[in-house]
Amino acid sequence: MITFINRFEVTGPIDEFEAAFEETSAFFAAQPGFVAHRMLKHLNAPGRYVNVADWADEESFRRALGRPEFAVHRTALQKLGSSEPNLYAPLLERVAH
């Protein structure tokens, strides 16, 4: 499993960004290898978001990004702000008992 983390700094209208991301979320959820994701909104800084997405493997993630349909989502989000995308591999996980 890999984890994709993308920090967003929204400079356009917040409601447009959230709607565009909702559509992007639906696109990714339908892709093979997608496991789950969470979009987090900063409590004290409007316009700051973090998307944390789990994928079965890097190949599935890259394949989803390479689909022509994704270009529409990428363009919509880029018009509304900037992002800092990165891939991570699990190192340690602990849950409450």
N, CA and C of each residue as an Amber inpcrd file, in Angstrom:
protein
   291
   0.8490000  -1.1800000   0.0000000   0.0000000   0.0000000   0.0000000
   0.8910000   1.2380000   0.0000000   0.4140000   2.2790000  -0.6730000
   1.0740000   3.5760000  -0.6480000   0.0540000   4.6250000  -0.2120000
   0.5660000   5.7400000   0.2770000  -0.2960000   6.8520000   0.6770000
   0.1130000   8.0860000  -0.1050000  -0.8730000   8.7090000  -0.7050000
  -0.6850000   9.9440000  -1.4530000  -1.1730000  11.0810000  -0.5670000
  -0.3140000  12.0620000  -0.3390000  -0.6930000  13.2250000   0.4610000
  -0.5160000  14.4660000  -0.4010000  -1.5710000  15.2470000  -0.4860000
  -1.5510000  16.4450000  -1.3110000  -2.0780000  17.6130000  -0.4870000
  -1.2130000  18.6090000  -0.2700000  -1.6150000  19.8190000   0.4510000
  -2.0600000  20.8560000  -0.5630000  -3.2030000  21.4680000  -0.3090000
  -3.7570000  22.4740000  -1.2030000  -3.7710000  23.8380000  -0.5150000
  -3.4450000  24.8610000  -1.2880000  -3.6020000  26.2580000  -0.8770000
  -4.5630000  26.8650000  -1.8890000  -5.8040000  27.0750000  -1.4710000
  -6.8490000  27.5430000  -2.3780000  -6.8210000  29.0660000  -2.4550000
  -6.7510000  29.5730000  -3.6880000  -6.7520000  31.0170000  -3.9070000
  -8.0400000  31.4740000  -4.5880000  -8.7820000  30.5260000  -5.1370000
 -10.0690000  30.8330000  -5.7640000 -11.1970000  30.6580000  -4.7640000
 -12.4200000  30.7070000  -5.2400000 -13.5770000  30.5300000  -4.3550000
 -13.5660000  29.1410000  -3.6880000 -13.7050000  29.1290000  -2.3730000
 -13.6630000  27.8900000  -1.5900000 -14.7530000  26.9130000  -2.0420000
 -15.9670000  27.4120000  -2.2540000 -17.0530000  26.5120000  -2.6410000
 -16.7870000  25.8530000  -3.9940000 -16.1520000  26.5640000  -4.9140000
 -15.8090000  25.9820000  -6.2150000 -14.7400000  24.9050000  -6.0500000
 -13.7500000  25.1670000  -5.1820000 -12.7090000  24.1650000  -4.9340000
 -13.3180000  22.8990000  -4.3380000 -14.1600000  23.0570000  -3.3350000
 -14.7530000  21.8960000  -2.6810000 -15.6220000  21.0960000  -3.6580000
 -16.3420000  21.7690000  -4.5310000 -17.1530000  21.0710000  -5.5380000
 -16.2610000  20.3470000  -6.5460000 -15.1890000  21.0090000  -6.9850000
 -14.2610000  20.3830000  -7.9360000 -13.5840000  19.1820000  -7.3000000
 -13.2260000  19.3020000  -6.0160000 -12.5800000  18.1680000  -5.3680000
 -13.5560000  17.0170000  -5.1720000 -14.7970000  17.3170000  -4.9100000
 -15.8130000  16.2610000  -4.7840000 -15.8970000  15.4470000  -6.0780000
 -15.8430000  16.1150000  -7.2120000 -15.8620000  15.4150000  -8.4990000
 -14.5850000  14.6010000  -8.6960000 -13.4560000  15.1580000  -8.3000000
 -12.1850000  14.4360000  -8.3890000 -12.2070000  13.2180000  -7.4900000
 -12.7700000  13.3580000  -6.3200000 -12.8850000  12.2480000  -5.3790000
 -13.6830000  11.0970000  -5.9950000 -14.7970000  11.4220000  -6.6350000
 -15.6200000  10.3910000  -7.2740000 -14.8510000   9.6990000  -8.3940000
 -14.0810000  10.4720000  -9.1530000 -13.2610000   9.8850000 -10.2180000
 -12.2820000   8.8690000  -9.6370000 -11.5320000   9.2720000  -8.6100000
 -10.5350000   8.3650000  -8.0370000 -11.1760000   7.1480000  -7.3860000
 -12.2900000   7.3320000  -6.7210000 -12.9510000   6.2190000  -6.0340000
 -13.3480000   5.1170000  -7.0090000 -13.5380000   5.4480000  -8.2640000
 -13.9320000   4.4650000  -9.2700000 -12.7380000   3.7740000  -9.9350000
 -11.5200000   4.1610000  -9.5500000 -10.3340000   3.6080000 -10.2030000
  -9.8440000   2.3370000  -9.5150000  -9.3740000   1.3560000 -10.2880000
  -8.7930000   0.1440000  -9.7000000  -7.5930000   0.4920000  -8.8190000
  -7.5270000  -0.1080000  -7.6580000  -6.4170000   0.1260000  -6.7400000
  -6.6830000   1.1970000  -5.7050000  -7.7340000   1.9900000  -5.8960000
  -8.0770000   3.0100000  -4.9030000  -8.6110000   2.3090000  -3.6590000
  -8.1440000   2.7370000  -2.4840000  -8.5980000   2.1400000  -1.2280000
  -9.5320000   3.0980000  -0.4990000  -9.0540000   4.2890000  -0.1940000
  -9.8480000   5.2740000   0.5580000  -9.0980000   6.6040000   0.5770000
  -9.8300000   7.6610000   0.9200000  -9.1510000   8.9440000   1.1380000
  -9.9430000   9.7880000   2.1220000  -9.2450000  10.7630000   2.6560000
  -9.8570000  11.7580000   3.5450000  -9.3750000  13.1200000   3.1060000
 -10.2940000  14.0750000   3.0270000  -9.9310000  15.4610000   2.7570000
 -10.0740000  16.1980000   4.0710000  -9.0190000  16.8470000   4.4750000
  -8.9990000  17.5790000   5.7380000  -8.9450000  19.0730000   5.4620000
  -9.7140000  19.8330000   6.2270000  -9.7610000  21.2890000   6.0860000
  -9.1250000  21.9040000   7.3310000  -8.1950000  22.8000000   7.1170000
  -7.4990000  23.4550000   8.2300000  -8.5060000  24.1950000   9.1060000
  -8.3710000  24.0630000  10.4110000  -9.3220000  24.6890000  11.3290000
  -9.2090000  26.2100000  11.3930000  -7.9930000  26.7240000  11.2400000
  -7.7820000  28.1600000  11.4490000  -7.2820000  28.9110000  10.2240000
  -7.1300000  28.2240000   9.1130000  -6.6190000  28.8790000   7.9090000
  -7.5150000  28.5170000   6.7250000  -8.5100000  29.3440000   6.4590000
  -9.3920000  29.0690000   5.3210000  -8.5650000  28.9360000   4.0420000
  -8.9170000  27.9640000   3.2460000  -8.2080000  27.7590000   1.9910000
  -7.0890000  26.7390000   2.0560000  -6.8310000  26.2050000   3.2250000
  -5.8000000  25.1660000   3.3490000  -6.4720000  23.8160000   3.5700000
  -6.0810000  22.8570000   2.7350000  -6.6410000  21.5080000   2.7760000
  -5.5160000  20.4890000   2.6390000  -5.7880000  19.2820000   3.1230000
  -4.8740000  18.1630000   2.9260000  -5.7060000  16.9490000   2.5360000
  -5.3260000  16.3380000   1.4280000  -5.9480000  15.0980000   0.9860000
  -4.9950000  13.9540000   1.3160000  -5.5000000  12.9300000   1.9960000
  -4.7140000  11.7440000   2.3390000  -5.4240000  10.5590000   1.6920000
  -4.7630000   9.9340000   0.7180000  -5.3870000   8.8470000  -0.0400000
  -4.5280000   7.5910000   0.0070000  -5.1650000   6.4690000   0.2450000
  -4.4730000   5.1780000   0.2380000  -4.7810000   4.4570000  -1.0610000
  -3.7490000   3.8810000  -1.6340000  -3.8390000   3.1160000  -2.8740000
  -3.1940000   1.7580000  -2.6620000  -3.6530000   0.7850000  -3.4040000
  -3.1040000  -0.5670000  -3.2880000  -1.6160000  -0.5870000  -3.6240000
  -1.2260000   0.1930000  -4.6340000   0.1730000   0.2370000  -5.0550000
   0.4100000   1.4740000  -5.9170000   1.6720000   1.7860000  -6.1380000
   2.0200000   2.9750000  -6.9140000   1.5620000   2.8450000  -8.3640000
   1.6270000   1.6540000  -8.9150000   1.2210000   1.4460000 -10.3000000
  -0.2500000   1.8190000 -10.5120000  -1.1120000   1.4120000  -9.6020000
  -2.5410000   1.7580000  -9.7080000  -2.7340000   3.2650000  -9.6420000
  -2.0220000   3.9100000  -8.7360000  -2.1150000   5.3600000  -8.5860000
  -1.6750000   6.0550000  -9.8720000  -0.5400000   5.6670000 -10.3910000
   0.0000000   6.2870000 -11.6090000  -0.9200000   6.0350000 -12.8140000
  -1.4910000   4.8570000 -12.8730000  -2.4110000   4.5300000 -13.9630000
  -3.6340000   5.4590000 -13.9150000  -4.1530000   5.7060000 -12.7130000
  -5.3030000   6.6100000 -12.5630000  -4.9380000   8.0320000 -13.0030000
  -3.7510000   8.4900000 -12.6140000  -3.3170000   9.8290000 -13.0210000
  -3.1450000   9.9390000 -14.5280000  -2.7820000   8.8320000 -15.1530000
  -2.5390000   8.8370000 -16.5860000  -3.7880000   8.7370000 -17.4510000
  -4.9140000   8.4890000 -16.8410000  -6.1520000   8.3860000 -17.6250000
  -6.5040000   9.7620000 -18.1970000  -6.8970000   9.8240000 -19.4600000
  -7.2260000  11.1170000 -20.0730000  -8.3090000  11.8820000 -19.3090000
  -9.2480000  11.1660000 -18.6960000 -10.3280000  11.8150000 -17.9570000
  -9.8200000  12.6120000 -16.7530000  -8.6510000  12.2420000 -16.2320000
  -8.1300000  12.9480000 -15.0620000  -7.7010000  14.3760000 -15.4020000
  -7.3130000  14.6300000 -16.6370000  -6.8460000  15.9620000 -17.0310000
  -7.8680000  17.0430000 -16.7030000  -9.1380000  16.7450000 -16.8700000
 -10.1990000  17.7120000 -16.5660000 -10.1820000  18.0680000 -15.0840000
 -10.0170000  17.0680000 -14.2260000  -9.9870000  17.3000000 -12.7790000
  -8.7430000  18.0960000 -12.3810000  -7.6020000  17.7100000 -12.9310000
  -6.3480000  18.4150000 -12.6240000  -6.4660000  19.8900000 -12.9860000
  -6.9790000  20.1650000 -14.1810000  -7.1130000  21.5520000 -14.6480000
  -8.0440000  22.3540000 -13.7460000  -9.1650000  21.7690000 -13.3720000
 -10.1360000  22.4680000 -12.5130000  -9.5180000  22.8350000 -11.1780000
  -8.7850000  21.9130000 -10.5680000  -8.1720000  22.1850000  -9.2640000
  -7.0330000  23.1950000  -9.3830000  -6.2430000  23.1020000 -10.4440000
  -5.1230000  24.0380000 -10.6200000  -5.5920000  25.4650000 -10.8240000
  -6.7600000  25.6490000 -11.3870000  -7.3050000  26.9970000 -11.5850000
  -7.6920000  27.6500000 -10.2620000  -7.9090000  26.8310000  -9.2310000
  -8.4140000  27.3460000  -7.9590000  -7.3500000  27.4570000  -6.8790000
  -6.1260000  27.0280000  -7.1760000  -5.0730000  27.1320000  -6.1720000
  -3.8700000  26.2950000  -6.5410000  -2.9840000  26.1220000  -5.5700000
  -1.7760000  25.3420000  -5.7810000  -1.7970000  24.1100000  -4.8850000
  -0.9400000  23.1470000  -5.2190000  -0.8850000  21.9400000  -4.4080000
   0.5470000  21.4390000  -4.3000000   0.7520000  20.5830000  -3.3120000
   2.0590000  19.9650000  -3.0760000   1.8380000  18.4600000  -2.9110000
   1.8610000  17.7130000  -4.0280000   1.5920000  16.2730000  -3.9770000
   2.8470000  15.4440000  -3.7090000   2.7050000  14.3930000  -2.8920000
   3.8190000  13.4880000  -2.5920000   3.2910000  12.0970000  -2.2830000
   4.1030000  11.0810000  -2.5700000   3.7870000   9.6940000  -2.2430000
   4.6050000   9.2450000  -1.0440000   3.9800000   8.4190000  -0.1990000
   4.6390000   7.9010000   0.9970000   4.3900000   6.4100000   1.1180000
   5.3280000   5.7300000   1.7610000   5.1740000   4.3110000   2.0660000
   4.9500000   4.1790000   3.5730000   4.1290000   3.2290000   3.9870000
   3.8830000   3.0420000   5.4270000   5.1640000   2.6990000   6.1720000
   5.3150000   3.2610000   7.3420000   6.4520000   2.9560000   8.2030000
   5.9730000   2.4170000   9.5400000   5.0070000   3.1010000  10.1450000
   4.5150000   2.7190000  11.4550000   3.0480000   3.1380000  11.5760000
   2.2510000   2.2760000  12.1520000   0.8550000   2.6190000  12.4190000
   0.4680000   2.0480000  13.7710000  -0.1790000   2.8570000  14.5650000
  -0.6510000   2.4380000  15.8740000  -2.0780000   2.9140000  16.0400000
  -2.9220000   2.0760000  16.5800000  -4.3010000   2.4540000  16.8240000
  -4.6190000   2.2920000  18.2950000  -5.6270000   3.0150000  18.7530000
  -6.0380000   2.9220000  20.1610000  -6.6500000   1.5450000  20.4390000
  -6.5190000   1.1000000  21.6360000  -7.0830000  -0.2130000  22.0140000
  -8.4830000  -0.0500000  22.5010000
